[in-house]
Amino acid sequence: MTDARDARRPAGELEASVMAALWAAGTPQTPGEVQHGLGGGLARTTVTTILTRLHDKGIVDRRRQGRGYAYFPVQDAQGLTARRMHSELDRDSDRETVLARFVAQLSPGDERILRDLLEPGDQ
């Protein structure tokens, strides 16, 4: 049975919860195992739908287990964040302006990290 609070949560939040459960498990998980890891507040069909969507997006992969599948993340959390950043950048044709505005909004600490990553010989 679906908890009323979970039914109203945005899909992105549900996907994030499912990904957190997969990362925490550290091994491929069936929809039932993911559901259990989330505390059982979502219907198994909802968890299966979310896992299928994540698979279609290339965020998780799956392997046959019994009559169904066990799912596992393709990347760690940081890799997924980087992928989302690339996806957002690809949505705009004016990459130079987007990157310039992104850099302009960085905190001094983040700017220093980015500079160190881009200019490793200057450390």
PAPAPA-732086 format. One record per residue (C-alpha): x, y, z. Coordinates in nm, 3 decimals, always signed. Last residue first. Layout:
<nodes>
+---------+---------+---------+
|      xx |      yy |      zz |
+---------+---------+---------+
|       X |       Y |       Z |
...
+---------+---------+---------+
</nodes>
This chain:
<nodes>
+---------+---------+---------+
|      xx |      yy |      zz |
+---------+---------+---------+
|  +4.964 |  +2.355 |  -0.758 |
|  +5.020 |  +2.520 |  -1.096 |
|  +5.059 |  +2.195 |  -1.293 |
|  +4.702 |  +2.085 |  -1.211 |
|  +4.543 |  +2.382 |  -1.391 |
|  +4.181 |  +2.279 |  -1.455 |
|  +4.136 |  +2.085 |  -1.131 |
|  +4.315 |  +2.349 |  -0.924 |
|  +4.099 |  +2.623 |  -1.081 |
|  +3.784 |  +2.425 |  -1.005 |
|  +3.888 |  +2.378 |  -0.642 |
|  +3.973 |  +2.749 |  -0.609 |
|  +3.638 |  +2.847 |  -0.759 |
|  +3.464 |  +2.613 |  -0.516 |
|  +3.637 |  +2.783 |  -0.223 |
|  +3.566 |  +3.134 |  -0.354 |
|  +3.198 |  +3.043 |  -0.394 |
|  +3.089 |  +2.985 |  -0.750 |
|  +2.836 |  +3.222 |  -0.909 |
|  +3.074 |  +3.370 |  -1.166 |
|  +3.179 |  +3.017 |  -1.267 |
|  +2.821 |  +2.922 |  -1.353 |
|  +2.765 |  +3.250 |  -1.533 |
|  +3.072 |  +3.196 |  -1.749 |
|  +2.976 |  +2.831 |  -1.812 |
|  +2.627 |  +2.929 |  -1.930 |
|  +2.764 |  +3.212 |  -2.142 |
|  +3.021 |  +2.988 |  -2.311 |
|  +2.774 |  +2.704 |  -2.359 |
|  +2.534 |  +2.913 |  -2.566 |
|  +2.330 |  +2.630 |  -2.720 |
|  +2.161 |  +2.544 |  -2.389 |
|  +2.030 |  +2.198 |  -2.298 |
|  +2.379 |  +2.043 |  -2.311 |
|  +2.482 |  +2.232 |  -1.997 |
|  +2.190 |  +2.083 |  -1.806 |
|  +2.287 |  +1.732 |  -1.916 |
|  +2.649 |  +1.792 |  -1.825 |
|  +2.546 |  +1.902 |  -1.474 |
|  +2.320 |  +1.596 |  -1.446 |
|  +2.611 |  +1.368 |  -1.538 |
|  +2.833 |  +1.537 |  -1.280 |
|  +2.565 |  +1.475 |  -1.016 |
|  +2.542 |  +1.111 |  -1.121 |
|  +2.918 |  +1.071 |  -1.096 |
|  +2.910 |  +1.222 |  -0.748 |
|  +2.639 |  +0.983 |  -0.634 |
|  +2.823 |  +0.676 |  -0.760 |
|  +2.763 |  +0.548 |  -1.110 |
|  +2.587 |  +0.260 |  -1.289 |
|  +2.364 |  +0.193 |  -0.989 |
|  +2.233 |  -0.161 |  -0.939 |
|  +1.904 |  -0.335 |  -1.015 |
|  +1.795 |  -0.694 |  -0.960 |
|  +1.549 |  -0.816 |  -1.218 |
|  +1.247 |  -1.041 |  -1.239 |
|  +1.154 |  -1.406 |  -1.284 |
|  +1.457 |  -1.529 |  -1.091 |
|  +1.724 |  -1.263 |  -1.098 |
|  +1.805 |  -1.118 |  -1.438 |
|  +2.049 |  -0.834 |  -1.426 |
|  +1.988 |  -0.465 |  -1.412 |
|  +2.154 |  -0.134 |  -1.487 |
|  +2.091 |  +0.197 |  -1.320 |
|  +2.122 |  +0.558 |  -1.438 |
|  +2.083 |  +0.472 |  -1.807 |
|  +1.763 |  +0.678 |  -1.841 |
|  +1.561 |  +0.365 |  -1.927 |
|  +1.708 |  +0.195 |  -1.619 |
|  +1.602 |  +0.487 |  -1.398 |
|  +1.253 |  +0.466 |  -1.550 |
|  +1.240 |  +0.091 |  -1.482 |
|  +1.358 |  +0.144 |  -1.124 |
|  +1.086 |  +0.406 |  -1.067 |
|  +0.818 |  +0.178 |  -1.212 |
|  +0.937 |  -0.115 |  -0.998 |
|  +0.930 |  +0.104 |  -0.685 |
|  +0.574 |  +0.211 |  -0.768 |
|  +0.471 |  -0.150 |  -0.830 |
|  +0.623 |  -0.248 |  -0.494 |
|  +0.400 |  +0.007 |  -0.324 |
|  +0.589 |  +0.276 |  -0.136 |
|  +0.614 |  +0.320 |  +0.242 |
|  +0.793 |  -0.014 |  +0.288 |
|  +1.081 |  +0.132 |  +0.485 |
|  +1.289 |  +0.242 |  +0.190 |
|  +1.513 |  -0.063 |  +0.226 |
|  +1.204 |  -0.286 |  +0.214 |
|  +1.094 |  -0.128 |  -0.114 |
|  +1.448 |  -0.165 |  -0.249 |
|  +1.442 |  -0.534 |  -0.153 |
|  +1.104 |  -0.579 |  -0.318 |
|  +1.222 |  -0.403 |  -0.635 |
|  +1.516 |  -0.644 |  -0.648 |
|  +1.853 |  -0.516 |  -0.535 |
|  +2.203 |  -0.546 |  -0.680 |
|  +2.466 |  -0.502 |  -0.406 |
|  +2.598 |  -0.196 |  -0.220 |
|  +2.276 |  -0.162 |  -0.021 |
|  +2.337 |  +0.204 |  +0.065 |
|  +2.389 |  +0.296 |  -0.301 |
|  +2.065 |  +0.121 |  -0.400 |
|  +1.868 |  +0.284 |  -0.116 |
|  +2.005 |  +0.628 |  -0.205 |
|  +1.909 |  +0.568 |  -0.569 |
|  +1.553 |  +0.479 |  -0.464 |
|  +1.528 |  +0.793 |  -0.252 |
|  +1.665 |  +1.010 |  -0.534 |
|  +1.416 |  +0.858 |  -0.778 |
|  +1.132 |  +0.932 |  -0.535 |
|  +1.251 |  +1.291 |  -0.500 |
|  +1.275 |  +1.331 |  -0.875 |
|  +0.925 |  +1.185 |  -0.918 |
|  +0.777 |  +1.453 |  -0.693 |
|  +0.631 |  +1.339 |  -0.362 |
|  +0.251 |  +1.328 |  -0.345 |
|  +0.219 |  +0.948 |  -0.342 |
|  +0.496 |  +0.929 |  -0.081 |
|  +0.294 |  +1.133 |  +0.170 |
|  -0.017 |  +0.921 |  +0.111 |
|  +0.174 |  +0.599 |  +0.193 |
|  +0.130 |  +0.346 |  -0.086 |
|  +0.000 |  +0.000 |  +0.000 |
+---------+---------+---------+
</nodes>
